[in-house]
Amino acid sequence: MAHIVIGTAGHIDHGKTTLIKALTGIETDTTKEEKKRGMSINLGFAYLDLPNQQRVGIVDVPGHEKFIKNMVAGLPGINLVLLVIDAAEGIMPQTKEHIDILTLLGIQDFLVVLTKVDTVDPELKELVVEDIRDQLAETPLADAEILETDAVSGNGIKELLAAIQARSEELTETSSSGLARINIDRVFSVKGFGTVITGTLLDGKIKTGDELYVFPSKKKVRVRNIQVHEQDVQEAQAGQRTALNLANIATEELERGDVLAASENLKPTWMLDVKIKCLPEVEAGIGLWDRVRLLIGTREVMARTVPLGTEWIKPGTDGFLQLRLEEQVAVKERDHFILRTYSPMHTIAGGEVLDAAPHKHRRYKVEILESLRAKEAGSIEEVILDFMTNKKQPFTTLKELHEYLGQSQEELRPLLQTLAEEQQVLETKAGFLAESSYQKLQAKAETVLHDYHKKYRLRPGIPVEEFRSRMRDQLSEKELSALIRLLKEHGCIKEQQDKVAAVDFTVTFNKYQQAAKEKIEQTLSQNGYTPVKKEELFDLDKNAEEVLEALSGDSVIFLTHEYVLLAKTYWQAVKHLREYIQQHQQITLGDFRDITASSRKASMLILEYMDKQEITQRVDNYRILGASTETGE
């Protein structure tokens, strides 16, 4: 069975609390102040056992206009709303505002409950029902079932229970595949237990012993005990009203509006990009820098509005806003919210979050508007691409997508595979990379190499570590390696020894440099297996220094930073060494000196370089063949 939470809504004194007591036997007016005033101020909680033994949670939200923010705090996670209307009074101003709030928050399932029907004569009741139908005609409640009840006499209570059961059987269970998240709506202390919070579990599962993070403070807590409907349980699932006994935190360190989440990657933010619908009766609409009250989750914060793509959002229309907040919030994309005026307070708009941690951006930037439209469209593939394209770090892991979207990694893999087949996403060992993000990185790499080649025309390439440093930015070492592999696979760069170059780059000598090249190579050839100091080569020609650097790794090899050998000679030495070891299984320094007819010092320089290249491996006073099979051809 689905885990269902039912909310009640309606004008003050229309009988919500009395109705819930008749349904459940539980008094939801809990504080002395509430009982004294005869109205709900805070959220009241109860549970109901339906005839089919399904237990559902009930949230009795306040009806008085002054406590609208408490009402909104109770709505996240609600599946079905009982709109309570007094049979003698009909729809009142707060009833209308409740309807606006409920529909702006995206709630779709309603039952209209007419209360106190035994206190009015049938003729008046019929007039009230007719008026209700007229007033609901242009709202999502137009076809809602109207049930007549009287909580005092019990009239209609059985029928209401049957209707709730029928609707609950049709409702889809909230998925528990995401990471746990719960908006705190109450914080209190229980003697002998300590800190307790309550809320509706919006996503995922919570088990006894789990570690959670409090936002926006990011404090770490441990779940000591869990209750669902006043019963101790080992696990709470998405959609359930839940009480958690928390360890490692004091009551005064928490407040309503805080968020508990299983991931520490939920981001407290000062801004939100949102899509809103402005109510028709809001004459002024919503303009630039209007000060509003943002009611989201169980939190109320002040904010300033920045319309995007338009000067203002007109009454009865929808549009994009960036909300600049006066306090941080920690929310997720697709969370619903309400906007109310600062003073006097009344509801003006509502909508959903499209970007829960945006940057400050220009109001008419085309890329931002296109991104918001993609997020609004709701295609999971488009949302994945948008997230990957606009996040700060170009590479994206499955874990990040799981935390962002709430879908399991098993659900995400085939989507990413499809995007990869469509060449919109690249998969690497370091994560996934949107094609558009890769193109930006490729363009940056090409710029880095072009600038280097322009400055150092005779160098075969930029040193690998320098290239990595210039490309690093937000990339980890693993991501840098993955990027370089992609650049090579796509034919953008070539790598030789410890240098990186543009794939179409070649060193070109003028006639003076060509002359210096010939002098260097001739001198090295004449010296055979005896390495030459680079300073001696510099003395050959005024262009020799830059030409020698250009020849490094090509026709000449630097055995050390000081000694140079002709590459052809070096590879002849490698050939002779391998043939000797294949015949004798090993070679000594003396053996190598003999077969190359060189000095002890020269032989040592060459062999130590071979050790570094893994052509040989030193064992005591002799060498054997190493892992490298390079031949220099």
BAMAR-798041 format. One record per residue: x, y, z of N, C-alpha, C, O in turn. Coordinates in steps of 0.2 Angstrom, whole numbers, plus 5000, padded with zeros to 4 digits. Example, Ala and Ser with C-alpha at 12.3 -4.5 7.8 and 13.67 -1.06 7.14 Angstrom:
// residues 2
506649725039506249785039506649845039507149835042/506449895035506849955036506450005039506750065040/
***
This chain:
// residues 633
500449945000500050005000500450065000501050065003/500250124997500550184997500550215003500150205007/501150255005501150295011500850355010501150395006/500250375013499850425011499850475017499850455023/499950545015499850595020499250645018499250665012/498750655022498150695020498250755024498450765030/498150815020498050875024497350905024496950885019/497250945029496650975029496751055028497251075030/496251085025496351155024495651185024495151155023/495651255026494951285026495051345031495451355034/494451385030494451445034494351425042494151375044/494651475046494551465053493851455056493351475053/493851405060493151385064492751345059492151345060/492951325053492551285049492551205051492251165048/492951195056492851125059493351075057493251015058/493951095055494451055053494651005059494650945058/494851035064495150995070494650955073494750895075/493950975073493450935076493350875071493150815073/493350885065493250835060493850785060493650725060/494450805061494950755062494850715069495050655069/494650745074494550705080494050655079494050595082/493450675075492950625074493250565069492950505070/493650585065493950525061494450485064494550425063/494850515069495450485072495450475079495750425082/495050515083495050515090495650555093495750555099/496050585089496650625091496450695091496250725086/496650735096496550805097497250835094497750825096/497150875088497750905085497850975088498351005086/497351005091497551075095497951055101497651025106/498551065101499051035106499251085111499351065117/499251145110499551195114499051225118498451235116/499151255124498651295128498451355124497851365125/498851385121498651445117498151425111497651465110/498251365108497751345103497051325106496551345103/497151295112496451275115496151335118495451345118/496451385120496251445123495851485117495351515118/496251495111495951525106495451485102494951515098/495451425102494951385099495151375091494751365087/495851385090496051375083496751345083497151355087/496951315077497551285076498051345074497951385070/498651345078499151395076499751355073499951375068/499951305076500451265073500151205070499551205069/500551165067500351105063500151055068500451045073/499551025067499250975071499350905067499250905061/499550855070499750785067499350735070499250735076/499050695066498650635068498750575063499150585058/498450525064498450465059497850435059497450435064/497650405054496950375053497050305050497450285045/496750255053496650185051496050175047495450185049/496150165040495550165036495250095037495550045040/494650085034494250015034494749955032494649905034/495149975027495549915024496249905028496649875026/496249945034496849935039497449975036497949975040/497350015031497950055029497950115034497450145035/498550135036498650185041498950245037499450245033/498550305037498750365034498950425039498550425044/499350465037499550525041499050575039498850585034/498950625044498450675043498850745046499150735052/498850795042499150855045498550905045498250925039/498450935051497950985051498251055051498651075056/498251085045498551155045498151215047497551205046/498451265050498051315052497651355047497851355041/497051375049496651415044496651485044496451525039/496851515050496851585051497351625046497851595045/497151675043497651715038498251725041498751725038/498351745048498951755051499451695051500051705052/499151635050499551575051499651545044499751485044/499551575039499651545032500351515032500351465029/500851545034501551515033501551445037501951405034/501251435042501151375046500751325041500951265041/500251345038499951305033500351285028500351225026/500751325024501151305019501751255021501951215018/501951265028502451225030502251155031502651105031/501551145032501251075032501151035026500950975026/501251075020500951045014501451005010501250955006/502151015011502650975007502550895009502450875015/502450855004502350785005501650765006501550705006/501150805005500450795006500250764999500350794994/499850704999499550674993498850694992498650694986/498450704997497750714996497550775001497750775007/497150814999496850875003496150875004495750865000/495950875011495250885012495050955013495350985018/494750985009494551055009493951065013493351045011/493951095019493451095024493051155023493351215024/492351155022491951215022491351205026491051155026/491251255030490651255035490051265031489951305026/489551215032488951215028488451285029488051295025/488651315034488251375036488551445032488251485031/489251435031489551495029489851495022489851545018/489951435019490151425012490851445012491251445017/491051455006491751475004491951545007491551595005/492451555011492651625014493351645011493651605007/493551705012494151735009494751685010495151675006/494851655017495451615018495351545014495851515012/494751525013494651465009494851475002495251434999/494751534999494951554992495751554992496051524988/496051584997496751584997497051514998497551504995/496751475002496951405003496951374997497451334995/496451384993496351344986496951374982497251334978/497051434982497651464977498251434979498651404975/498451424986499051404988499151324987499651304984/498551294988498651214986498751204979499151164977/498451244974498551224967499151254965499551224961/499451314968500051334966500651284968501151284965/500551254974500951204976500951134972501351084974/500551134967500451074963500051014966500150964963/499651024971499250974974498650964969498351014967/498550904967498050884962497450844965496850854962/497450814971496950774973496650804979496950824984/495950814978495550854983494850814985494650784980/494650814991493950804993493750864996494050895001/493150884994492850944998492350915003491950875002/492450935009492150915015491650965018491951015021/491050955017490551005020490450985027490250925029/490551035032490451015039489851045042489551095039/489651025048489151055052488451055048488051095049/488350995044487750995040487150995044486551015042/487150965050486550955055486351025058485851025061/486751075057486551135060486251185055486051245057/486151165049485851205044485251165041485251105041/484751205039484151165035484351145028484751175025/484051095026484251065019484251115014484651115009/483751165014483751215008484351255008484651265003/484551285014485151325014485751285012486251305009/485751225014486351175013486451175005486951175002/485851165002485851154995486151214991486451214986/485951274994486151334991486851344992487251364987/487151324998487851324999488251284994488751304992/488051224993488351174989488351204982488851194978/487751234980487751264973488251314972488651324967/488351364978488751414977489551384977489951414974/489651334981490351304981490551284974491051294972/490051244971490151224964490351284959490751274955/489951334960490051394956490751424957491051444952/490951434963491551464965492151414963492751444962/492051354963492651304961492651294954493151254952/492151314950492151294943492751314939492951274934/493151364940493651384936494351364940494851394939/494251314944494851294948494951224947494551184944/495551194949495751124949495251074953495251014952/494851114957494351074961493651074958493151054961/493651094952492951094949492551024949491951024950/492950974948492550904948492650874955492550814955/492950904960493050874966492350844969491850884969/492450784972491850764976491750804982492150814986/491050814983490850854990490550804994490050774992/490750795000490450755005490250785011490550835014/489650775013489250805018489350775025489250715026/489550805030489750775037489550825042489450885042/489450795048489350825054489750785060489550735062/490350815062490750785066490450765073490650725077/489950805075489650805082489250745082489250695086/488750735077488350685077488550615073488350565074/489150625070489450575066489150565059489350515055/488750605057488350605051488950605045489250655045/488950565040489350565035490050545036490550545031/490250525042490950505043491150445040491750435037/490750395040490850325037490950335029491450315026/490550385027490550395019491250425018491550415012/491450475022492050515021492650465021493150465017/492650415026493150365027493250325021493750305018/492650305018492650265012492950305006493250275002/492750365006492950405000493750415000494150414995/494050425007494750435008495050365006495650365002/494750315008495050245006495050234998495650214996/494550254995494550244988495050284984495350264980/495150354987495650394983496350374985496750374981/496450344991497150324993497350264989497950254988/496850224987497050164983497250184976497550144973/497050244974497250264967497850304967498150314962/498150324973498650364973499350324972499350274974/499850354969500450324967500950334973500950394976/501250284975501750284981502350324979502550324974/502550374984503150414983503750364982503850324986/504150374977504750334976505250344982505350404984/505550294984506050294990506750284987507150264991/506850294980507450274977507950334978508550314978/507750394980508250444980508550444987508450404991/508950494988509350504995508850545000508450584998/508850525006508350545011508350615012508950645012/507750645012507750725014507050735017506550705015/507150775022506550785026506550865029507050885031/506050895028505950965030505750965037505250935039/506050995042505950995049505351045050505351105049/504751015053504251065054504151075062503751115064/504451025066504451035073505051015076505350965074/505251045081505851025085505651035093505451085095/505850985096505650985104506150935107506450895104/506150935114506550885118506050845122505550865124/506250775122505850725126506350705131506950685130/506150715138506550695143506750615143506350575142/507450605143507650545143507850525136508250475135/507650565131507850545124508250605121508650595117/508050665122508450725119508050755113507450755114/508450765108508150805103507750765098507950715096/507150795097506650755092506450805087506250865089/506450785081506150825075505550785072505550725072/505150825069504550785065504550825058504750875057/504350785053504250805046503950755042503950695044/503850765036503650715031504250695027504550745024/504450635026505050615023504850625015504450585012/505150665012505050685005505350635000505050614995/505950615001506350574997506750515001506850525007/506850464998507250415000506950375006506350375008/507450345010507350305016507750325022508350355021/507550325028507950335034507950275038507450245040/508550245040508550195045508850215051509250265052/508750175057509050185063509850185062510050135060/510150225065510850225065511150265059511750285058/510750295054510950335048511250395051511050425056/511750415047512050485048511750535043511750515037/511450595045511150645041511550705042511850715047/511450755038511650825038511150875039510650865036/511250925043510750975044510951035040511551055039/510451055036510551115032510151175034509551165036/510351235034511051255030511651255035512151265032/511651225041512251225045512751175043513351185045/512551125040512951065038513251025044513750995044/512851025050513050985055512850915054512350905051/513250875057513150795056512750775062512950785068/512250735061511850705066511750625065511850605059/511550595070511450525069510750505072510550535077/510350465068509750445070509750395075509950335074/509450415081509450365087508850325087508850265088/508250355085507650315085507150345080507250405078/506750305077506250325072505550305074505450255077/505050355074504350335075503950355069504050415066/503450315067503050335062502350315065502150255067/501850365065501250355068501250335075500950285077/501750365079501850345086502050275088502050255093/502350245083502650175083503350175082503550205077/503750145086504450135084504550085078504250035078/504950115073505150075067505850075066506250125069/506150035062506850035060506950075054507550095053/506450085050506550115044505950165042505350135043/506050225040505450265037505550275030506150275027/505050275026505050275019504750345016504350375020/504950365010504650425007503950425008503550375006/503650485009502950485010502650485017502050495018/503050455022502850445029502950505033503450535033/502450525037502550565043503050535048502850475050/503550575050504050535053504350585059504350645059/504450545065504850585070505450545071505550485072/506050585072506650565072506950585079506950645080/507250545083507650555089508350565087508650515084/508650625087509350635084509850635090509750665095/510450615088511050615093511550665090511450685084/511950695094512450735092512250805091512650845087/511650825093511450895092510950915097510550875099/510950975099510551005104509851035101509951055095/509351035105508751065102508851135100508551155094/509151175103509251245101509651255095509751305092/510051205093510451205086509951195080510251195075/509351175081508851165076508251205076508151235081/507951215070507351255070506951235064507151205059/506351255065505851235059506151275053506251325053/506151235047506351265041507051235039507251235034/507351205044508051165043507851105039507251085039/508351085035508251025031508750965034509350985035/508450905034508950845036509050805029508550795026/509650795027509750755021510250705022510750715026/510250655018510750595018511450625015511950595016/511350665010511950695007512150755009511850805011/512850765010513150825012513250875006513450935007/512950855000513050894994512450934993512450974988/511950934997511450984996511751054997512051065002/511551104993511951164993511451224996510951234993/511651245002511351305004511451364999512051364997/510951404998511051454992510651514994510251524999/510951574991510651634992510251654986509951714986/510151614981509751634975509451564973509651514974/508851574970508451524966508251544960507951604959/508351504954507951514948507351484948507351414949/506751514947506151484948505651494942505751544938/505151454941504551474936503951484941503851444945/503651544940503051554944502451564940502451584934/501851564943501251584941500951644945500851634951/500851704942500651754946499851754946499551744941/499551764952498851754953498451814949498751864949/497851804946497551854942497351914946497351974943/497251904952497051964956497552014959497452064962/498151994957498752034959498852094954499152084949/498552144956498552204951499252224948499252234942/499652234953500352254951500752204948501352224945/500552144948501052094945501652084949501652104955/502252064946502852054950503352084946503552064940/503752134949504252174945504952164948505052124952/505352204946506052204948506152234955505952284957/506452184959506652204966506052214970506152244976/505552184969504952174974505152134980505452084979/505052164986505152124992504552074993504052104994/504752014994504151964995504351915000504951915002/503851875003504051825007504051755004503551745000/504551725004504651655001504451605006504751595011/503951565005503751505009503951445005503551425000/504451405007504651345004504851295009505151305014/504651235008504751185013504351205019503751215019/504751205025504451225031504751295033504751315039/505051335028505451395030505051455026504751445021/505151505030504951575027505551615027505851625032/505751645021506251695021506051755016505651745012/506351815018506251865013506651865007507251835007/506451895002506751884995506651944991506051984992/507051964986506952014981506851974974507151924973/506352004970506251964964506552004958506652064958/506851964954507151984948506851944942507151894940/506351974938506151944932506651934927507051974926/506651874924507051854919506751854912506251814911/507051884907506751884900506151934899505851934894/505951974904505452014904505552074909505852064914/505152124908505152184913504852164919505052184925/504252134919503852114924503352054922503252044916/503152024927502651964926501951984928501852004933/501551984922500852014923500451974927500551914927/499852004930499351964933499051904929498951914923/499051844932498751794928499151754923498951714919/499851774923500251744918500851714922500951724928/501251674918501851644922502451674919502451704913/503051654922503651674920504251654924504151624929/504851674922505451654926505651714930505651774929/505951694936506151744941506851714944506951654944/507251764946507851744950507651774957507551834957/507651734962507451754969508151764972508551724973/508251834975508851844979508651844986508251884988/508851804990508651784997509051825002509651845001/508651845007509051875013509251825018509651845023/509051765018509351705021509451645017509151645012/509951605019510051545014509451495015509251485021/509351455010508951395010509251335007509751345003/509051275009509351215006508751175003508351145006/508651184996508051154993508351114987508951114985/507851084983508051044977507651064971507051094972/507851054965507451074959506751034960506750974962/506251064957505551044957505251054964504651034964/505551074969505251094975504751154974504851194970/504151144976503651204975503651254981503951234986/503451314980503451364985502851414984502551414979/502751464988502251514988502651584989503151584993/502451634985502651704986502051744989501551734987/502251774995501751824998502051894998502651904998/501551944998501852014999502152025006501951985011/502552075006502852085013502352115018502352085023/502052165016501552195020501052235016501252275012/500352235017500052175021500152115017500252105011/500052055021500251995018499651965015499151955017/499751945008499351905005499651864999500251884997/499451814997499751764992499751804985499151824983/500251804982500351834975500551784970500351794964/500851734971501151684966501351624969501451614975/501551574965501851514967502151474961502051494956/502551424963502851394957503351344959503251314965/503851324955504351274957505051294955505151334951/505551264959506251284958506451244952506351184951/506851284948507151254942507851244943508151204940/508151294946508951284948508951304955508851364957/509251254959509251264967509851304969509951314975/510351314964510951344966511251384960511851364958/510951434958511151464952511651524953511751534959/511951544948512451604949511951664947511451664944/512251724949511951784948512051794940512651794938/511451814936511551814929511151874926510751904930/511351894920510951954917510251924916510151874914/509751974916509051964915508851934909508351904908/509251954903509051944897509451894893509451894887/509951854897510451814894510051754890509751714894/510151744884509751694880509951624883509451584884/510551614884510751544887510451524893510251464894/510351574898510051564904509251544903508951494906/508951584899508251574897508151504894507651474895/508551484889508551424886508651364891508251314891/509051374896509251324901508551314905508451264907/508251374907507651364912507151334908506751294911/507051344902506451314898506651244897506151204898/507251224897507351144896507251114903506951064903/507351144908507251124915506451114916506251074919/506151164914505451174914505051114910504551084913/505351104904505051044900505050984903504550944902/505550964908505450904912505750844909505750794912/505950844902506250784899506850764903507350804904/506950704906507450684910508150694906508650714909/508150674900508750674896508950754895509550764896/508450794894508650864894508850894900509350934901/508550874906508750894912509550874914509950904917/509650804912510350784913510850824909511350844912/510650834903511150874899511250944902511750974902/510650974904510651044906511151044913511551094914/511050994917511450994923512150984922512551024924/512350944917513050924915513350994912513951004913/512951024908513251084904513351144909513851184907/512951154913512951214917513251204924513351264927/513451144926513751144933514451164932514751174927/514751184938515451224938515951174935516351194931/515951114938516451064935516251024929515650994929/516651024924516350994918516150914918515750894915/516550874922516450804923515950794928515850824933/515450744926514950724931514950654932514950614928/514850634938514850564940514150544941513650584942/514050474941513350444942513050464949512450474950/513550464954513350484961513050554961512550574964/513350604957513050674957512450674954511950714956/512350644948511650644945511150604949510550634949/511350554953510850524957510650574963510050574964/511150604966510950654971510550714968510050744972/510650734962510350794959509550774957509150814958/509550714954508850694951508450654956507850644955/508750614960508450574965508250504962507950464965/508550494956508450424952509050384954509550404955/508850314954509450274955509950264950509750284944/510550244951511050234946510850184941511050194935/510450134943510250084938509750124933509750104927/509350164935508950204931509250254926509050264920/509850284929510150334925510650304919510750334914/510950244921511350214916511150204909511450234904/510550184908510250174901510150244898510250254892/509950294902509850364899510550394897510550424891/511050384900511650404899511950364893512350394888/511850304892512050264887511750284880512050294875/511050304881510750334875511050404873511150414867/511150444878511450504876512150494873512350534869/512550444875513150434872513150414865513550434861/512650364864512550344857512350404852512450394846/511950444855511750504851512350564851512250614848/512950544854513550584854513350654857513650704855/512950654862512850714866513250714873513250764876/513450644875513850634881514450594879514350544875/514950604883515550564882515650534889515650564894/515850464888515950424895516750414895517050394891/516950434901517650424903517750384909517250374913/518350374911518450334918518350384923518350364929/518350454922518350504927517550524928517450564932/517150504923516450524924516150534917516550524912/515650574916515250584910515450664908515450704913/515450674902515650744900515150764894515150724889/514750814895514350834890514750854884515250884884/514450844878514850854871515050934871515550954869/514550974873514651044873515151064878515551114876/515251034883515751044888516451024886516951054886/516450964882517050944879517350994874517851004873/516851014870517051064865517351124867517851154864/517151144873517451204876518151194879518651234878/518251134882518851114884519351094878519951114879/519051074873519551064867519751124864520351134862/519251174864519451244861519951274866520451304863/519951264872520451294877521151254876521651294876/521151194875521751154873522051184867522651194867/521651194862521951214856522251284856522751304853/521951324860522151394862522851394865523351424864/522851344870523451344874524051314870524651344870/523951274866524451244861524651294856525251304854/524151324853524251374848524751434850525251454847/524551454856524951514859525651484861526151524860/525751424863526451394865526851384858527351404858/526551364853526851344847527051414844527551424841/526651464844526851534841527351564845527851594842/527451554852527951584856528651544855529151574854/528551474854529151434854529151384848528951334848/529251414842529151384836529551324834529451284830/530151324838530651264837530551214842530951164842/530151224847530051174852529551114850529051134847/529651054851529151004848528551004852528050974849/528451034857527851034861527951064868528451074870/527351074871527351104878527451044883527150984882/527851054888527950994893527250974895526851014897/527150904896526550884899526350914905525750934905/526750924910526550954916526351024916525851044919/526651064911526451134910525751134906525351174908/525651084902525051084898524451064903523951094903/524551014908524050994913523951054917523351064919/524451094919524351154924523951204920523451234924/524051214914523651264911522951244909522451284909/522851184909522151154908521751134914521151124914/522151144920521851114926521151144928520651114929/521151214930520651254932520251214937520451204943/519651184936519251144941519351074940518951034944/519851054936519850974935520350944940520850974942/520150884942520550844946521150814942521050814936/521650774945522150744941521850684937522050674931/521350654940521050594936520650624930520650594924/520350684931519950714925520350744920520250734914/520950764922521450794917521650734913521750744907/521850674916522050624912521550594907521650584901/520950594909520350574905520250624899520150604894/520350684901520250734895520850734890520750734884/521450724892522050714888521950654883522050654877/521650594886521550534882520950554877521050534871/520450594879519950604874520250654868520050644863/520650704870520950744865521350704860521450724854/521750654863522150614858521750564854521850564848/521150534857520750494853520350534848520250504842/520250594849519850634844520350674839520150714835/520950654839521450684835521650754835521750794831/521550784842521650854843522450864845522650924843/522750814848523350824851523750764849523550714848/524450774850524850714849525350724855525550774857/525550664858526050664864526650624862526550564860/527250654863527850614862528250624868528450684870/528550574871528950574877528550614882527950604884/528850674884528450714889528250784887528250834890/528050784880527850844877527150834874526950774871/526750884873526150884870526150934865526350994866/525850924859525850964853525150964849524850914850/524951014846524451014842524550954836525150954834/524050924834524150864830524450884823524750844820/524350944821524550964814525151004815525451034810/525451014821526051054822526751014820526850954822/527151044816527851024815528351074815528151134814/528951054817529451104818529751124811529951074807/529851184809530051204803530651244804530651294807/531251224801531851264801531951314795531851294789/532251374797532451414791533151394789533451344792/533451424784534051394781534651404787535151364787/534651454791535151464796535051414802535551384804/534451394803534351344808534451274806534751234809/534351264799534451204796535251194796535451134797/535651244795536351234795536551214802537051174803/536251244807536451234814536251164816536651124819/535751134813535451064814536051014811536150974815/536251034805536750984802537350984806537650934807/537551044809538251044813538151004819538550964821/537551004822537450974829537450894827537750854831/537050874822536950804821537650774818537850714820/538050814815538650794812539150784818539550734818/539150824823539650824829539450764833539850724835/538750754834538550694838538750634835538950584838/538650624828538850564824539550554825539750494825/539950604824540650584825540950564832541350524832/540550584837540650564844540450494845540550464851/540050464841539750394842539450384848538950424850/539650334852539350314859539550364865539450354870/539950414863540150464868539750524868539750564864/539350524874538850584874539250654874539850654877/538950704872539250774871538850814876538250814876/539250864879538950914883538550964879538850984874/537950984881537651034877537951094876537851134870/538351124881538751184880539251184874539351234871/539551124873539951114867539651124861539851144856/538951094861538551104855538351174853538351194848/538251214859538051284858538551324855538451374851/539151304856539751344853539851334846540151374842/539451284843539451274836539151324831539451334826/538651354834538251404830537851444834537651424840/537651504832537251554837536551524837536251544842/536351484832535651464833535651394836535051364836/536251364838536251294840535751284847535551234847/535751334851535351314857534651304856534351254858/534351344852533551334851533451274846532951244847/533951264842533851204837533951144841533551094840/534451144846534551084850533951064854533751004854/533651114856532951104860532451074856532051034858/532451104849531951074845532051004843531550964841/532650984842532850914840532750864846532750804845/532650884852532650844858532050794857531450824855/532150734858531550684857531450664850531050624848/531850694845531750684838532450644836532550584836/532950694833533550664831534050654837534550624836/533950694842534450684848534050674854533450684855/534450644859534150624865534550654871535150644871/534250684876534550704882534550654887534050634890/535150624888535250574893535150594900534850564904/535450654901535350694907535150764904535150784898/535050814909534950884907535550914904535550964901/536150884904536750904902537050874896537350904891/537050804896537350764890536850744885536250724886/537050744879536650734873536950674869537550674868/536550634866536750584861536350584855535750594855/536650564849536250554843535750504844535850444846/535050514842534550464843534750394840534650344842/534950404834535150344829535650304833535650244833/536150334836536650304840536350264846536550204847/535950304849535650274855535250204854535350154857/534850214848534450154847534850094844534650034845/535450114841535950054839536150024846536249964846/536350064851536550034857536049994860536149934863/535450014860534849974863534849904859534749854862/534949904852534849844848535449794850535349734851/536049824851536649784853536549754860536649694861/536249794865536149774871535649714872535749664875/535049724868534549664868534849604865534749554868/535249604860535449544857535949514862535949454862/536349554866536849524870536449484876536649434878/535949524879535549494884535149434882535149384886/534949434876534549374874535049314873534749254874/535649324872536149274872536449254879536549194880/536549304883536849294889536449304895536649294901/535749314894535249334900535449394904534949414907/536049424904536149484908536749514904537049494900/536849574907537449614904537649664910537349684914/538349664910538649714915538849774912538849784906/539049824916539349884914539949874909540049904904/540349834911540949814907540749784901541049804896/540249734901540049704894539849754890539949754884/539449804892539149854888539649904885539649924879/540149914889540749954887541149924881541349954877/541149864882541549824877541149824870541449834865/540549804870540149804864540049864861539949874855/540049924864540049994861540650024860540750084857/541249994863541850024862541850094865542150144862/541550104871541550174874541850174880542050124883/541850234883542150234890541650214895541050204894/541950204901541550184907541050234909540450224910/541250304908540750354910540150354905539650364906/540350354898539850354893539350294894538750304893/539650234895539250174896538750184902538150164901/538950214907538550224913537950274911537450264914/538150324908537650374906537050344902536450354903/537250304897536850274892536350224896535750224895/536750174900536350124904535850154909535250134910/536050204912535550234917534950264914534450264917/535050294908534550324904534050264902533450274902/534350204900533950144898533550124904533050104903/533850124910533550104916532850144917532350124918/532950214916532350264917531850244911531250254913/532050224906531550204900531250134901530850114897/531550104906531250034907531449984901531149934901/532050004898532249954893532749904896532749844895/533049924902533449884906533149884913532849934915/533349834917533149834924533849814928534149764927/534049854932534649844936534549794942534049804946/534949744942534949694948535649684950536049654947/535749704956536449704959536949744954536849804952/537449704952537949734947537849724940538349724936/537249694938537149684931536449704929536049724934/536249694923535549714921535249664917535549624913/534549664917534249614913533749664909533649724910/533349634904532849674900532349694904532049654909/532149754903531549784906530849774903530849734898/530349814905529649804902529649834895529249814891/530049884894529949924887530149884881530649844882/529749884876529949844870530049894864530149884858/530149964866530250014861530850004857531349984860/530850024851531450014846531650074843532250074840/531250124844531450194841531350194833531450244830/530950144831530850144823530150184822529950194817/
***
